[in-house]
Amino acid sequence: MTQTSVPTMTAAARAVGLTKTYGKGATEVHALRGVDLEIRRGAFTAIMGPSGSGKSTLMHCLAGLDRPTSGQVMVAGQPLENLDDDQLTVFRRENVGFVFQAFNLLPMLTAGQNIQLPLELAGKRVTDETRARAQMIADTLGIGKRLGHKPSELSGGQQQRVAIARALVTQPAILFADEPTGNLDSETSAEVLDHLRRSVRELGQTVVMVTHEASAAAYADEIVTVKDGHIEGVTR
C-alpha cells in the first residue's frame, strides 16, 4: 500500500521542500528536488533507489552531514538550519548514530572498548549504568560474549554488529545505516539486518537504512523509493 507522509508528533525526522544542487551552470546537478518526507519514530525505514537517485544525499541531509541548498530538516524536534557548524557537530554526537559499509573499528581496542568509545569522546564518564547498557545492547545484537575480542578476532558480521552497538550506546534519537551490508555475504547480511530489526523491536530504536537491495529493504517497516531526486513512493 502506498501512502503519503502526514506530519505527526511521532516524527523522528522530517524534511520539507528539500533541495540539494551541486555545481553551477553546465555542470549543475540536482540531487534532490523538493523532497517532503517524515521518518516515523520507533520504526525501521529503508530509503531505496538506484545509484545516482539521490538516496545517499537525502540521508546525508537528514543526518546533518550535509546542508541542503534549500528546504528544512528537523531531527528530534530541532531545525538543523538554526545550528552553526559547531552546534551541528554537538547535536549529531548527542542525537544521531551512524553505521556504514566500512566497520571503522579501532583495531587496537576490544569490541567492548570500541562500543564505549563514543561516550569517552563526548567526555562522558563510563559508569556501571553505561556499562550495563552497553552489555544489554551487545546481548541483544548477539555479541555479548565477544566483547573482550579485538576486531581481527571477529567475523565481518560480528564487526558490523559491534559498529551497530557503538552507534546505539549513546541512545541516539535516530540511527542512520548507509549500505550496512555492502561488504558482507548474503548469509551474514541477513544476520545483520535481523539484528537491526531487533534493535527497533526490542530497544525502540528509530533506524533509517539506505540500500539499493530489495532483499535488504524487505526488513523495514516502511520503504521510501527515491528516483531522480524525487520521492517516487512510500510503501508500508
The 8 nearest C-alpha neighbors of each residue, nearest first, counted from 0:
[[1, 234, 235, 2, 233, 232, 221, 3],
 [2, 0, 234, 233, 232, 235, 3, 222],
 [3, 1, 233, 234, 0, 4, 232, 235],
 [2, 4, 5, 233, 1, 232, 36, 234],
 [5, 3, 37, 36, 6, 2, 233, 35],
 [4, 6, 7, 3, 37, 36, 2, 10],
 [7, 5, 4, 37, 8, 10, 13, 9],
 [6, 8, 9, 10, 5, 37, 39, 4],
 [7, 9, 10, 6, 11, 40, 39, 76],
 [10, 8, 7, 40, 39, 11, 6, 41],
 [11, 9, 39, 40, 12, 38, 8, 7],
 [10, 12, 40, 75, 39, 38, 74, 9],
 [13, 11, 74, 38, 10, 73, 37, 75],
 [12, 14, 37, 73, 36, 72, 38, 74],
 [13, 15, 72, 36, 35, 71, 17, 37],
 [14, 16, 35, 71, 17, 70, 34, 72],
 [17, 15, 33, 70, 34, 35, 18, 71],
 [16, 18, 70, 34, 33, 15, 69, 14],
 [19, 17, 31, 32, 33, 69, 68, 67],
 [18, 20, 68, 31, 67, 30, 29, 21],
 [19, 21, 29, 28, 30, 68, 18, 22],
 [20, 22, 28, 27, 29, 19, 23, 30],
 [23, 21, 27, 26, 28, 20, 24, 25],
 [24, 22, 27, 26, 25, 21, 28, 20],
 [23, 25, 27, 26, 22, 28, 21, 20],
 [24, 26, 27, 23, 22, 28, 21, 29],
 [27, 25, 24, 22, 23, 28, 21, 29],
 [26, 28, 23, 22, 24, 25, 21, 29],
 [27, 29, 21, 20, 30, 22, 26, 23],
 [30, 28, 20, 31, 19, 32, 21, 27],
 [29, 31, 53, 228, 19, 20, 28, 32],
 [32, 30, 228, 18, 19, 29, 53, 33],
 [31, 33, 18, 228, 229, 34, 29, 17],
 [34, 32, 16, 17, 18, 31, 35, 229],
 [33, 35, 17, 16, 32, 229, 15, 36],
 [36, 34, 15, 14, 16, 17, 33, 37],
 [37, 35, 14, 13, 4, 34, 38, 15],
 [36, 38, 13, 4, 12, 10, 39, 14],
 [39, 37, 12, 10, 11, 13, 40, 36],
 [38, 40, 10, 11, 42, 9, 37, 41],
 [41, 39, 11, 10, 205, 9, 42, 38],
 [40, 42, 205, 203, 204, 199, 39, 43],
 [43, 41, 205, 40, 39, 44, 220, 199],
 [42, 44, 206, 219, 220, 207, 205, 199],
 [45, 43, 207, 221, 219, 222, 220, 206],
 [44, 46, 208, 222, 216, 207, 219, 209],
 [47, 45, 223, 209, 222, 224, 208, 54],
 [48, 46, 224, 210, 211, 223, 209, 45],
 [47, 49, 225, 211, 224, 52, 226, 54],
 [50, 48, 52, 211, 51, 47, 226, 225],
 [49, 51, 52, 48, 211, 53, 54, 55],
 [52, 50, 53, 49, 227, 54, 30, 48],
 [51, 53, 226, 227, 49, 50, 228, 54],
 [54, 52, 228, 30, 56, 51, 55, 31],
 [53, 55, 57, 56, 52, 225, 46, 48],
 [56, 54, 58, 57, 53, 59, 209, 177],
 [57, 55, 59, 53, 58, 54, 60, 30],
 [56, 58, 54, 60, 55, 59, 53, 61],
 [57, 59, 55, 61, 56, 60, 62, 54],
 [58, 60, 64, 56, 62, 65, 57, 61],
 [61, 59, 65, 63, 57, 62, 58, 66],
 [62, 60, 58, 59, 63, 57, 72, 12],
 [63, 61, 59, 60, 64, 58, 95, 175],
 [62, 64, 60, 65, 61, 59, 66, 91],
 [65, 63, 59, 62, 60, 66, 61, 58],
 [66, 64, 60, 59, 63, 67, 62, 56],
 [65, 67, 60, 63, 68, 64, 80, 19],
 [68, 66, 19, 69, 18, 60, 65, 17],
 [67, 69, 19, 18, 20, 66, 70, 17],
 [70, 68, 18, 67, 17, 19, 71, 16],
 [69, 71, 17, 16, 15, 18, 67, 72],
 [70, 72, 15, 14, 17, 73, 16, 80],
 [71, 73, 14, 13, 79, 78, 61, 15],
 [72, 74, 78, 13, 77, 12, 76, 79],
 [75, 73, 12, 77, 76, 11, 13, 78],
 [74, 76, 11, 77, 12, 172, 73, 94],
 [75, 77, 74, 73, 78, 12, 11, 10],
 [76, 78, 73, 74, 75, 79, 81, 72],
 [79, 77, 73, 80, 72, 81, 76, 74],
 [78, 80, 81, 82, 72, 73, 77, 63],
 [79, 81, 82, 78, 71, 72, 83, 66],
 [82, 80, 79, 78, 83, 77, 87, 86],
 [83, 81, 86, 80, 87, 79, 84, 78],
 [82, 84, 86, 85, 87, 81, 80, 79],
 [85, 83, 87, 86, 88, 82, 89, 63],
 [86, 84, 88, 87, 83, 89, 82, 90],
 [85, 87, 89, 83, 82, 88, 84, 90],
 [88, 86, 90, 84, 85, 89, 82, 83],
 [87, 89, 85, 91, 86, 90, 84, 92],
 [90, 88, 92, 86, 87, 91, 93, 85],
 [89, 91, 87, 93, 92, 88, 94, 86],
 [92, 90, 95, 94, 88, 93, 89, 87],
 [91, 93, 89, 90, 94, 95, 88, 121],
 [92, 94, 90, 91, 89, 95, 171, 169],
 [95, 93, 171, 172, 91, 90, 92, 173],
 [94, 96, 91, 171, 173, 174, 172, 92],
 [95, 97, 174, 166, 171, 175, 173, 167],
 [98, 96, 175, 166, 174, 176, 99, 95],
 [97, 99, 176, 163, 175, 177, 179, 162],
 [100, 98, 177, 179, 101, 176, 178, 102],
 [101, 99, 179, 181, 178, 182, 102, 180],
 [102, 100, 99, 103, 182, 179, 98, 159],
 [101, 103, 104, 159, 162, 100, 99, 158],
 [104, 102, 101, 105, 162, 99, 100, 106],
 [105, 103, 102, 106, 113, 150, 162, 158],
 [104, 106, 107, 108, 103, 113, 150, 109],
 [107, 105, 108, 150, 104, 149, 151, 109],
 [106, 108, 105, 109, 149, 150, 104, 113],
 [109, 107, 106, 112, 105, 113, 149, 110],
 [108, 110, 149, 112, 148, 111, 147, 113],
 [109, 111, 146, 113, 112, 149, 148, 147],
 [112, 110, 146, 114, 109, 113, 147, 115],
 [111, 113, 109, 115, 114, 110, 108, 116],
 [114, 112, 110, 116, 111, 115, 108, 109],
 [113, 115, 165, 111, 112, 116, 164, 110],
 [114, 116, 112, 113, 118, 117, 111, 165],
 [115, 117, 113, 119, 118, 114, 112, 120],
 [118, 116, 120, 119, 115, 121, 165, 169],
 [119, 117, 121, 123, 116, 120, 115, 122],
 [118, 120, 122, 116, 121, 117, 123, 124],
 [121, 119, 117, 122, 118, 116, 123, 115],
 [122, 120, 118, 119, 123, 117, 92, 93],
 [123, 121, 119, 120, 118, 124, 117, 125],
 [124, 122, 118, 119, 121, 125, 120, 117],
 [125, 123, 126, 122, 119, 118, 129, 121],
 [124, 126, 129, 123, 130, 127, 118, 119],
 [127, 125, 129, 128, 124, 130, 131, 123],
 [126, 128, 130, 129, 131, 125, 132, 124],
 [129, 127, 131, 126, 130, 132, 125, 133],
 [128, 130, 132, 126, 131, 127, 125, 133],
 [131, 129, 127, 133, 132, 128, 134, 126],
 [130, 132, 134, 128, 129, 133, 127, 135],
 [133, 131, 129, 135, 134, 130, 136, 128],
 [134, 132, 130, 136, 131, 135, 168, 137],
 [133, 135, 137, 131, 132, 136, 138, 130],
 [134, 136, 132, 138, 137, 133, 131, 139],
 [137, 135, 139, 133, 138, 134, 164, 132],
 [138, 136, 143, 134, 140, 142, 139, 135],
 [137, 139, 143, 141, 135, 140, 136, 142],
 [140, 138, 136, 137, 141, 135, 197, 198],
 [141, 139, 137, 138, 194, 142, 136, 160],
 [140, 142, 138, 139, 143, 137, 144, 194],
 [143, 141, 137, 145, 144, 140, 138, 157],
 [142, 144, 138, 137, 145, 141, 146, 134],
 [145, 143, 142, 146, 147, 138, 141, 137],
 [146, 144, 142, 148, 147, 143, 110, 153],
 [147, 145, 111, 110, 148, 144, 143, 109],
 [146, 148, 109, 145, 110, 111, 149, 144],
 [149, 147, 109, 146, 145, 110, 152, 150],
 [148, 150, 109, 152, 151, 110, 108, 106],
 [151, 149, 153, 152, 106, 158, 110, 148],
 [152, 150, 149, 153, 106, 154, 148, 158],
 [151, 153, 150, 149, 148, 154, 145, 158],
 [154, 152, 150, 151, 157, 158, 155, 149],
 [153, 155, 157, 156, 158, 152, 151, 150],
 [156, 154, 158, 157, 159, 153, 183, 187],
 [157, 155, 159, 158, 154, 187, 160, 191],
 [156, 158, 160, 154, 159, 155, 153, 161],
 [159, 157, 161, 155, 160, 156, 153, 154],
 [158, 160, 162, 156, 161, 157, 102, 155],
 [159, 161, 163, 157, 162, 158, 164, 156],
 [160, 162, 164, 158, 159, 163, 165, 157],
 [163, 161, 159, 165, 160, 164, 102, 166],
 [164, 162, 160, 166, 161, 165, 98, 159],
 [163, 165, 161, 167, 166, 162, 114, 168],
 [166, 164, 114, 162, 163, 168, 167, 161],
 [165, 167, 96, 163, 164, 97, 168, 162],
 [168, 166, 164, 170, 165, 169, 163, 171],
 [167, 169, 170, 165, 166, 133, 164, 114],
 [170, 168, 167, 171, 118, 166, 93, 117],
 [169, 171, 167, 168, 172, 94, 166, 93],
 [172, 170, 94, 95, 173, 169, 96, 167],
 [171, 173, 94, 95, 75, 170, 11, 205],
 [172, 174, 205, 171, 95, 206, 96, 175],
 [173, 175, 96, 206, 97, 95, 205, 207],
 [176, 174, 207, 97, 208, 206, 96, 98],
 [175, 177, 98, 208, 179, 99, 97, 207],
 [176, 178, 209, 99, 179, 208, 98, 175],
 [177, 179, 210, 181, 209, 180, 100, 176],
 [180, 178, 100, 99, 177, 176, 181, 98],
 [181, 179, 188, 183, 182, 178, 100, 191],
 [180, 182, 178, 100, 179, 183, 188, 184],
 [183, 181, 180, 100, 184, 101, 179, 155],
 [184, 182, 180, 188, 181, 187, 185, 155],
 [183, 185, 187, 186, 188, 182, 180, 181],
 [184, 186, 188, 187, 189, 183, 180, 190],
 [187, 185, 189, 188, 184, 190, 183, 191],
 [186, 188, 190, 189, 184, 156, 185, 183],
 [189, 187, 185, 191, 180, 190, 186, 183],
 [188, 190, 192, 186, 187, 191, 193, 185],
 [189, 191, 187, 193, 188, 192, 194, 186],
 [192, 190, 194, 188, 193, 189, 195, 187],
 [193, 191, 195, 189, 194, 190, 188, 196],
 [192, 194, 196, 190, 191, 195, 189, 197],
 [193, 195, 197, 191, 196, 192, 140, 198],
 [196, 194, 192, 198, 197, 193, 191, 199],
 [195, 197, 193, 194, 199, 198, 192, 200],
 [196, 198, 194, 200, 199, 195, 201, 193],
 [199, 197, 202, 195, 201, 196, 200, 204],
 [200, 198, 204, 203, 197, 196, 202, 201],
 [199, 201, 197, 198, 203, 202, 196, 204],
 [202, 200, 198, 197, 203, 199, 139, 204],
 [203, 201, 198, 204, 199, 200, 197, 136],
 [204, 202, 199, 41, 200, 201, 198, 205],
 [203, 205, 199, 41, 202, 198, 206, 173],
 [204, 206, 41, 173, 42, 40, 43, 174],
 [207, 205, 43, 174, 173, 175, 44, 204],
 [208, 206, 44, 175, 45, 43, 176, 174],
 [207, 209, 176, 45, 177, 175, 46, 44],
 [210, 208, 46, 177, 178, 45, 47, 176],
 [211, 209, 178, 47, 212, 46, 208, 216],
 [210, 212, 47, 48, 49, 213, 209, 50],
 [211, 213, 215, 214, 210, 216, 47, 48],
 [212, 214, 216, 215, 217, 211, 47, 210],
 [215, 213, 217, 212, 216, 218, 189, 211],
 [216, 214, 217, 212, 213, 218, 210, 192],
 [215, 217, 213, 218, 45, 219, 214, 212],
 [216, 218, 214, 215, 219, 213, 222, 220],
 [219, 217, 216, 215, 196, 192, 220, 193],
 [220, 218, 43, 221, 44, 217, 216, 45],
 [221, 219, 43, 44, 235, 42, 218, 222],
 [220, 222, 235, 44, 219, 234, 45, 223],
 [221, 223, 45, 234, 233, 44, 46, 224],
 [224, 222, 233, 46, 232, 47, 45, 225],
 [223, 225, 47, 232, 231, 48, 230, 46],
 [226, 224, 230, 48, 231, 229, 52, 54],
 [225, 227, 52, 229, 228, 231, 48, 230],
 [228, 226, 52, 229, 53, 225, 30, 51],
 [227, 229, 31, 53, 30, 32, 226, 52],
 [230, 228, 226, 227, 225, 32, 231, 34],
 [231, 229, 225, 232, 224, 34, 226, 228],
 [230, 232, 224, 225, 229, 226, 233, 223],
 [231, 233, 224, 230, 223, 234, 1, 225],
 [234, 232, 223, 1, 222, 2, 224, 3],
 [233, 235, 1, 222, 221, 0, 232, 2],
 [234, 221, 220, 0, 222, 233, 1, 2]]
